[in-house]
């Protein structure tokens, strides 16, 4: 099935999709700040440019949107009706890139924590998960 938007309109719509400072990322950042943890953002000198990096702890945190990174939850397993083949390939490329980034960070001695958008709904569980990662 063809796209319902023209190429120009689709480009305008997609240009508004944020890559940094997303709502899920801001949720994690606010929680870390309240916990007294300080961090660096989007370190381009690290593989995958983690959303949150803690150089002293060698901890990199990625906050992934379920749809964009192909999580196995209901939102992540959804395939759009329009241009489905493109989206399946796009998500597969994103997942492959995520794996490569995590492996490269591990090779540099960094620990990687991946937080999914759907897992941020329970603040107590999220805080416990972050505390476990920080204590490790």
Secondary structure, 3 states (H helix, E strand, C coil): CCCCCCHHHHHHHHHCCCCCCCHHHHHHHHHHHHCCCCCEECCCCCCCCCCEEECCCCEEEEEECHHHHCCCCCCCCCCCCCCHHHHHHHHHHHHHHHHHHHHHHHHCCCEEEEEEHHHHCCHHHHHHHHHHHHHC
